[in-house]
Amino acid sequence: MRMSKKYDAFVTWASGIKIPTNKKILDQMAAWSSTLNNKVNRNTIMSWRVMETNSMFADRISDVPKSYIREILKVAVSPNIISFAGGLPNRDLFPVQELQDAANAVFNDNPKDALQYSNTEGYLPLREFISRRYKEVKGLNIEPKNILITTGSQQALDLLGKTFINEKDKVIIEKPGYLGAIQLFSIYKARFSPVTLEEDGVNIAELKKASKKRNTKLMYTVPNFQNPTGITYSNEKREEIAEVLRGKPLILIEDDPYGDLRYRGEQQSSFMNFLPEQTILLGSFSKTVVPSFRTGWIVAPDEIMEKLIVAKQASDLHTNYFTQKLLVQYLDKNDLNDHISKIKDVYGHQCLAMIDSIKRHFPEEVSYTLPEGGMFLWVTLPHGISAMDLVQKAIEKDVAFVPGNPFYVDTEETISTLRLNFSCVDEATIETGIASLGQVIKDFIANKKSNSIKKK
């Protein structure tokens, strides 16, 4: 929908200068360009980098792409397709009856209160539960006043974007990094400083370089069973990262939706233990109770919390109050640790089933991560094999996965990685799907080699 203005588009020249123009000039430019394109000397062609139709929409939304994962899930809804694409919890593990009982208790207790507006910070008993759990499970002393209930961790990221990011401010992000964070910070026109993710955390030399760049405000991490790779930062690497960042005007965001889902190995310390004055911690009930409640939280120091509350008030006043009360009722009558143990048992077996299937069915030149928890593992194909080209071949064979491209902010080279989710597919289906995907990979590599030989 075009706005009523004297110009119809913006033209951004190769030099970066952006100027408004109207339809008459655009037509002349098009004709001139077409004439030049017919000439032999292509170096004389007039070129402009971007042509943007004048629109009612804000600049911040104009070049932010849709979530690739959400788009591929539309393809994967067919009952014939085995999907390793989504990051979905296993629906068979949802505590349906317990939540129904909790909902009934809320309605029987004081339903009129539960259906009313509430405070921005969140239901105090819920924040108190989160505070106690941090103390019991992770040894962190976090007061309820430093916890803000949000509509999922994604809103927490949005509030942080609103609070910290000006256009062209820099955000350090893992390479590969969580797609939802890349999309969110892109809306606020952040510039990314990707830092390579190694087997035990980000590359320290790259982090030192990135942290010295002007206007670097945030470092975003998923240090436990990272999305998309499944990698966990070691305590040693966390301590090194803290030393690099200490004293700099830079906040580390520790996004921890998967931290409770460890099914082997030892729990690692939170960045709060190493860098408490510069760490903001995010959490969620989406992976441990149910995702549809969209109930998450931010842990932040007083000064930052004050700004986040203002941003939250402007966004939605408060997170769903009824759901918060329902959650407290559920958590009061049920042992969350017992429920999480059931989830870990199932996911642990599904993860091992996928690894065993990969060992049997994937070519030897394919490598993969060995996650100690969470919901994902990361596959690396031979160099030069495009996962984006492979995904369509896999869908044709009724298997879906997420190619690595959306998890990178600098994707000029061929991306030969892909993400597999094992949490919502049973072990028998994992075997069938991985066997099929393994054959697709073998055929794709063979065809690639054959075509390369023919060209020679």
C-alpha positions as CSV (number, residue, x, y, z in Angstrom):
1,M,0.0,0.0,0.0
2,R,1.6,3.2,-1.2
3,M,1.5,6.4,0.8
4,S,0.4,9.7,-0.6
5,K,3.7,11.5,-1.1
6,K,5.5,13.4,-3.9
7,Y,7.9,10.4,-4.4
8,D,7.2,6.8,-5.2
9,A,10.3,5.0,-4.1
10,F,13.8,5.3,-2.6
11,V,16.8,4.5,-4.6
12,T,20.0,3.5,-2.7
13,W,23.1,4.0,-4.9
14,A,26.1,1.7,-4.6
15,S,27.8,4.5,-2.6
16,G,25.1,4.1,0.1
17,I,23.4,7.4,-0.6
18,K,19.6,7.1,-0.3
19,I,17.4,9.5,-2.3
20,P,13.6,9.8,-2.9
21,T,12.4,9.7,-6.5
22,N,9.1,9.6,-8.4
23,K,7.6,7.3,-11.1
24,K,8.7,9.5,-14.0
25,I,12.4,9.4,-13.0
26,L,12.1,5.6,-12.3
27,D,10.8,5.0,-15.8
28,Q,13.7,7.0,-17.3
29,M,16.2,5.1,-15.2
30,A,14.7,1.8,-16.3
31,A,14.9,2.8,-19.9
32,W,18.5,4.0,-19.6
33,S,19.5,0.9,-17.8
34,S,17.9,-1.3,-20.4
35,T,19.7,0.5,-23.2
36,L,23.1,0.2,-21.4
37,N,22.5,-3.5,-20.7
38,N,22.4,-4.1,-24.5
39,K,25.9,-2.6,-24.9
40,V,29.1,-4.7,-24.9
41,N,30.8,-2.8,-22.1
42,R,29.0,-3.9,-19.0
43,N,31.2,-1.7,-16.8
44,T,29.2,1.3,-18.0
45,I,25.9,0.0,-16.8
46,M,24.2,2.3,-14.4
47,S,23.5,0.3,-11.2
48,W,21.7,1.0,-8.0
49,R,21.9,-1.3,-5.0
50,V,18.4,-1.1,-3.6
51,M,15.1,0.2,-5.0
52,E,12.5,0.4,-2.2
53,T,8.9,1.2,-3.1
54,N,7.6,4.0,-0.8
55,S,5.4,2.2,1.7
56,M,3.3,2.8,4.7
57,F,5.5,0.1,6.5
58,A,8.3,1.0,8.9
59,D,11.9,0.6,7.6
60,R,12.6,-1.7,10.6
61,I,10.3,-4.4,9.2
62,S,11.1,-4.0,5.5
63,D,14.1,-6.3,5.2
64,V,13.5,-8.8,8.1
65,P,12.7,-12.2,6.6
66,K,10.1,-14.6,7.8
67,S,11.2,-17.4,10.1
68,Y,12.5,-20.1,7.9
69,I,11.6,-22.7,10.5
70,R,8.0,-21.5,10.6
71,E,7.8,-21.7,6.8
72,I,9.3,-25.2,6.5
73,L,6.9,-26.4,9.2
74,K,4.1,-25.6,6.8
75,V,5.5,-28.1,4.4
76,A,6.2,-30.7,7.1
77,V,2.6,-30.9,8.4
78,S,1.8,-33.7,5.9
79,P,1.2,-36.9,7.8
80,N,3.5,-38.7,5.4
81,I,6.5,-36.6,6.3
82,I,8.8,-37.5,9.1
83,S,9.8,-34.1,10.5
84,F,13.1,-33.4,12.3
85,A,12.6,-29.7,11.5
86,G,10.6,-28.3,14.5
87,G,11.9,-27.5,17.9
88,L,8.7,-28.9,19.5
89,P,8.4,-30.5,22.9
90,N,6.9,-34.0,22.9
91,R,3.2,-33.6,23.3
92,D,2.8,-37.0,24.9
93,L,4.7,-35.7,27.9
94,F,2.4,-32.7,28.6
95,P,0.8,-33.0,32.1
96,V,-2.7,-32.7,30.7
97,Q,-4.7,-34.0,33.7
98,E,-2.7,-32.2,36.2
99,L,-3.1,-28.9,34.4
100,Q,-6.8,-29.5,34.1
101,D,-7.0,-30.1,37.8
102,A,-5.1,-26.9,38.4
103,A,-7.4,-24.9,36.1
104,N,-10.4,-26.2,38.0
105,A,-8.8,-25.2,41.3
106,V,-8.2,-21.7,40.1
107,F,-11.9,-21.4,39.0
108,N,-13.1,-22.9,42.3
109,D,-10.9,-20.6,44.4
110,N,-11.3,-17.0,43.2
111,P,-12.1,-16.9,39.5
112,K,-13.1,-13.2,39.3
113,D,-9.6,-12.3,40.6
114,A,-7.9,-14.7,38.1
115,L,-9.8,-13.1,35.2
116,Q,-8.9,-9.5,36.1
117,Y,-5.9,-7.3,35.0
118,S,-2.8,-7.7,37.1
119,N,0.6,-6.1,37.7
120,T,3.3,-5.8,35.1
121,E,6.0,-7.6,37.1
122,G,4.1,-10.9,37.2
123,Y,2.3,-13.0,39.8
124,L,4.4,-12.8,43.0
125,P,4.0,-16.5,44.0
126,L,5.2,-17.5,40.5
127,R,8.3,-15.3,40.8
128,E,8.9,-16.6,44.3
129,F,8.8,-20.2,43.0
130,I,11.3,-19.3,40.2
131,S,13.5,-17.6,42.9
132,R,13.5,-20.7,45.1
133,R,14.2,-23.0,42.2
134,Y,17.3,-21.1,41.2
135,K,18.6,-21.4,44.7
136,E,17.8,-25.2,44.9
137,V,18.9,-26.2,41.5
138,K,21.7,-23.8,40.5
139,G,22.8,-22.2,43.8
140,L,21.8,-18.7,42.6
141,N,20.5,-16.1,45.0
142,I,17.9,-14.2,42.9
143,E,15.2,-12.1,44.5
144,P,11.7,-12.1,43.2
145,K,11.9,-8.4,42.5
146,N,14.6,-9.1,40.0
147,I,12.3,-11.5,38.0
148,L,10.0,-10.2,35.3
149,I,7.4,-12.6,33.9
150,T,7.2,-12.4,30.1
151,T,5.1,-13.9,27.3
152,G,7.7,-16.5,26.5
153,S,11.5,-16.0,26.2
154,Q,10.9,-14.4,22.8
155,Q,9.1,-11.5,24.4
156,A,12.0,-11.3,26.8
157,L,14.3,-10.8,23.8
158,D,12.0,-8.2,22.4
159,L,12.0,-6.2,25.6
160,L,15.8,-6.3,25.7
161,G,15.9,-5.1,22.1
162,K,13.7,-2.2,22.9
163,T,15.6,-1.4,26.0
164,F,19.2,-1.6,24.6
165,I,19.4,-1.5,20.8
166,N,19.7,1.7,18.7
167,E,20.1,1.3,14.9
168,K,23.6,0.1,14.0
169,D,24.4,-0.9,17.6
170,K,26.3,-4.2,17.6
171,V,25.3,-7.5,19.1
172,I,27.8,-10.4,19.5
173,I,26.1,-13.6,18.5
174,E,27.1,-17.3,18.2
175,K,27.9,-18.6,14.8
176,P,25.7,-20.5,14.2
177,G,23.1,-18.7,16.4
178,Y,19.5,-19.0,17.4
179,L,17.3,-17.9,14.5
180,G,14.7,-16.3,16.8
181,A,17.3,-13.9,18.3
182,I,18.7,-13.1,14.8
183,Q,15.3,-12.2,13.6
184,L,14.4,-10.2,16.7
185,F,17.6,-8.1,16.8
186,S,17.3,-7.5,13.1
187,I,14.0,-5.7,13.6
188,Y,15.9,-3.2,15.8
189,K,18.5,-2.8,13.0
190,A,21.3,-4.2,15.1
191,R,24.6,-5.1,13.4
192,F,25.9,-8.6,14.2
193,S,29.3,-9.7,15.2
194,P,29.2,-13.5,14.8
195,V,31.7,-15.5,16.8
196,T,32.5,-19.1,15.9
197,L,30.9,-21.7,18.2
198,E,33.4,-24.4,19.1
199,E,32.8,-27.7,20.9
200,D,33.0,-26.1,24.3
201,G,31.8,-22.5,23.6
202,V,32.6,-19.5,21.5
203,N,36.1,-18.9,20.1
204,I,37.9,-16.6,22.6
205,A,40.2,-14.8,20.1
206,E,37.2,-13.9,18.0
207,L,35.2,-12.8,21.1
208,K,38.1,-10.5,22.2
209,K,38.1,-8.8,18.8
210,A,34.3,-8.5,18.6
211,S,34.0,-7.1,22.1
212,K,36.3,-4.2,21.3
213,K,34.1,-2.9,18.4
214,R,32.4,0.5,19.0
215,N,28.8,0.5,20.1
216,T,28.8,-3.2,21.1
217,K,26.1,-3.5,23.7
218,L,25.0,-7.1,24.0
219,M,26.4,-10.6,23.7
220,Y,23.6,-13.2,23.2
221,T,24.3,-16.8,24.1
222,V,22.5,-20.1,24.6
223,P,25.2,-21.9,26.6
224,N,23.2,-25.1,27.6
225,F,22.4,-27.5,24.7
226,Q,22.5,-24.6,22.3
227,N,19.9,-24.1,19.5
228,P,20.8,-25.1,16.8
229,T,23.9,-27.2,17.6
230,G,23.2,-28.9,21.0
231,I,26.6,-27.8,22.2
232,T,27.2,-26.8,25.9
233,Y,29.8,-24.3,27.1
234,S,32.3,-25.8,29.5
235,N,32.8,-24.1,32.9
236,E,36.4,-23.2,31.8
237,K,35.1,-21.5,28.6
238,R,32.4,-19.6,30.6
239,E,35.1,-18.3,33.0
240,E,37.3,-17.2,30.0
241,I,34.3,-15.4,28.4
242,A,33.6,-13.6,31.7
243,E,37.2,-12.4,31.9
244,V,37.0,-11.0,28.3
245,L,33.7,-9.1,29.0
246,R,34.4,-8.0,32.6
247,G,34.4,-4.2,33.0
248,K,33.3,-3.5,29.4
249,P,30.0,-1.6,28.8
250,L,28.4,-4.8,27.5
251,I,25.6,-7.1,28.8
252,L,25.7,-10.8,28.4
253,I,22.3,-12.4,27.7
254,E,22.2,-16.0,28.9
255,D,19.2,-17.6,27.3
256,D,18.5,-20.9,29.1
257,P,15.3,-22.6,27.9
258,Y,16.9,-26.1,27.8
259,G,19.1,-26.1,30.9
260,D,16.8,-28.4,32.9
261,L,16.9,-31.0,30.2
262,R,20.3,-32.6,30.9
263,Y,20.3,-36.4,30.6
264,R,24.0,-37.1,30.8
265,G,27.2,-35.3,31.9
266,E,27.6,-32.7,34.7
267,Q,25.7,-29.5,35.1
268,Q,27.7,-26.4,34.2
269,S,27.6,-23.1,36.1
270,S,25.5,-20.1,35.0
271,F,27.2,-17.0,33.8
272,M,25.6,-15.4,36.8
273,N,28.3,-17.2,38.9
274,F,31.1,-15.7,36.8
275,L,29.8,-12.3,35.7
276,P,26.8,-11.4,37.9
277,E,26.9,-7.7,37.4
278,Q,26.8,-7.9,33.6
279,T,24.5,-11.0,33.0
280,I,20.8,-11.1,32.2
281,L,19.3,-14.5,32.5
282,L,16.3,-15.8,30.5
283,G,14.1,-18.8,31.4
284,S,10.9,-20.5,30.3
285,F,8.3,-23.1,31.2
286,S,7.8,-23.9,27.5
287,K,10.2,-26.8,27.5
288,T,9.4,-28.2,31.0
289,V,5.6,-27.7,31.4
290,V,3.9,-26.7,28.1
291,P,4.8,-24.3,25.3
292,S,1.3,-22.9,24.6
293,F,1.2,-21.0,27.9
294,R,4.0,-18.8,26.6
295,T,5.3,-18.2,30.1
296,G,8.9,-17.1,30.5
297,W,10.9,-14.7,32.5
298,I,13.9,-12.3,32.7
299,V,16.3,-12.0,35.6
300,A,18.0,-8.6,35.6
301,P,19.6,-6.1,38.1
302,D,17.5,-3.4,39.6
303,E,18.5,-0.6,37.2
304,I,17.9,-2.7,34.1
305,M,14.7,-4.2,35.5
306,E,13.2,-0.7,35.9
307,K,13.6,0.0,32.2
308,L,12.3,-3.5,31.2
309,I,9.1,-3.0,33.2
310,V,8.5,0.2,31.3
311,A,9.0,-1.6,28.0
312,K,6.8,-4.4,29.2
313,Q,4.0,-2.0,30.1
314,A,4.2,-0.5,26.6
315,S,4.1,-3.9,25.0
316,D,1.2,-5.7,26.7
317,L,0.7,-4.4,30.3
318,H,1.3,-7.9,31.7
319,T,1.6,-11.5,30.8
320,N,-1.6,-13.7,31.0
321,Y,-2.6,-13.6,34.6
322,F,-4.9,-16.6,34.6
323,T,-2.1,-18.8,33.2
324,Q,0.3,-17.6,35.8
325,K,-2.1,-18.5,38.6
326,L,-2.8,-21.9,36.9
327,L,1.0,-22.6,36.8
328,V,1.4,-21.8,40.5
329,Q,-1.5,-24.1,41.3
330,Y,0.1,-26.9,39.2
331,L,3.6,-26.3,40.7
332,D,2.2,-26.3,44.2
333,K,0.4,-29.6,43.8
334,N,3.0,-31.4,41.6
335,D,6.8,-32.1,41.8
336,L,8.3,-30.3,38.8
337,N,11.6,-32.2,39.2
338,D,9.7,-35.5,38.8
339,H,8.0,-34.3,35.7
340,I,11.3,-33.1,34.2
341,S,12.9,-36.5,35.0
342,K,10.2,-38.1,32.8
343,I,11.0,-35.7,30.0
344,K,14.8,-36.3,30.3
345,D,14.3,-40.0,30.2
346,V,12.4,-39.9,27.0
347,Y,14.5,-37.3,25.3
348,G,17.7,-39.1,26.3
349,H,16.6,-42.3,24.7
350,Q,15.4,-40.5,21.6
351,C,18.8,-38.7,21.3
352,L,20.7,-41.9,21.6
353,A,18.4,-43.5,19.0
354,M,19.1,-40.7,16.6
355,I,22.9,-40.9,17.1
356,D,22.9,-44.7,16.7
357,S,20.8,-44.4,13.5
358,I,23.2,-41.8,12.1
359,K,26.1,-44.0,12.8
360,R,24.5,-46.8,10.7
361,H,23.0,-44.8,7.9
362,F,24.9,-41.6,7.2
363,P,28.1,-41.6,5.1
364,E,31.4,-41.6,7.1
365,E,32.4,-38.1,5.9
366,V,29.4,-36.6,7.7
367,S,30.0,-35.4,11.3
368,Y,27.6,-34.5,14.1
369,T,27.5,-33.2,17.6
370,L,26.8,-35.4,20.7
371,P,24.5,-33.3,22.9
372,E,24.3,-34.0,26.6
373,G,20.8,-32.6,26.8
374,G,18.2,-30.4,25.1
375,M,16.4,-31.2,21.8
376,F,18.8,-30.8,18.9
377,L,21.9,-32.1,17.2
378,W,23.9,-30.5,14.4
379,V,25.1,-32.3,11.3
380,T,28.0,-31.2,9.1
381,L,28.1,-32.4,5.5
382,P,31.2,-32.6,3.3
383,H,32.6,-29.3,2.3
384,G,30.7,-27.8,-0.7
385,I,27.5,-29.8,-0.2
386,S,24.6,-27.3,0.2
387,A,22.1,-28.2,2.9
388,M,19.7,-25.8,1.3
389,D,19.8,-27.8,-1.9
390,L,19.5,-31.1,0.0
391,V,16.4,-30.1,2.0
392,Q,14.1,-30.2,-1.1
393,K,15.5,-33.7,-2.0
394,A,14.8,-34.9,1.5
395,I,11.2,-33.5,1.5
396,E,10.6,-35.4,-1.8
397,K,11.5,-38.6,0.2
398,D,9.2,-37.5,3.1
399,V,11.8,-36.3,5.5
400,A,12.2,-32.7,6.7
401,F,15.0,-30.9,8.5
402,V,16.2,-27.3,8.9
403,P,19.3,-26.4,6.8
404,G,21.9,-24.4,8.5
405,N,21.5,-21.2,6.5
406,P,19.0,-19.4,8.7
407,F,21.3,-19.7,11.7
408,Y,24.1,-17.6,10.1
409,V,24.1,-13.9,9.6
410,D,26.9,-14.1,7.0
411,T,25.8,-16.7,4.5
412,E,27.7,-15.9,1.3
413,E,29.6,-19.2,1.4
414,T,27.9,-22.6,0.9
415,I,26.4,-23.7,4.2
416,S,26.9,-27.5,4.7
417,T,25.3,-27.9,8.1
418,L,21.8,-28.8,9.2
419,R,19.8,-29.1,12.4
420,L,17.9,-32.3,13.5
421,N,15.3,-32.3,16.3
422,F,14.7,-35.6,18.1
423,S,12.3,-34.5,20.9
424,C,9.0,-35.1,19.2
425,V,9.7,-38.2,17.1
426,D,9.6,-41.7,18.6
427,E,12.5,-44.1,18.4
428,A,11.1,-46.3,15.6
429,T,10.2,-43.3,13.5
430,I,13.7,-41.8,14.1
431,E,15.2,-45.0,12.7
432,T,13.0,-44.9,9.6
433,G,13.5,-41.1,9.0
434,I,17.3,-41.2,9.5
435,A,17.6,-44.2,7.2
436,S,15.7,-42.3,4.5
437,L,17.7,-39.1,5.1
438,G,21.0,-41.0,5.0
439,Q,20.1,-42.4,1.6
440,V,19.2,-39.0,0.3
441,I,22.6,-37.6,1.5
442,K,24.5,-40.5,-0.1
443,D,22.7,-40.0,-3.4
444,F,23.2,-36.3,-3.3
445,I,26.9,-36.6,-2.6
446,A,27.3,-39.2,-5.4
447,N,25.5,-37.0,-7.9
448,K,27.6,-34.0,-6.9
449,K,30.8,-36.0,-7.5
450,S,29.5,-37.4,-10.8
451,N,28.6,-34.0,-12.1
452,S,32.0,-32.7,-11.0
453,I,33.8,-35.4,-13.0
454,K,31.7,-34.8,-16.1
455,K,32.7,-31.1,-16.0
456,K,36.3,-32.0,-16.0
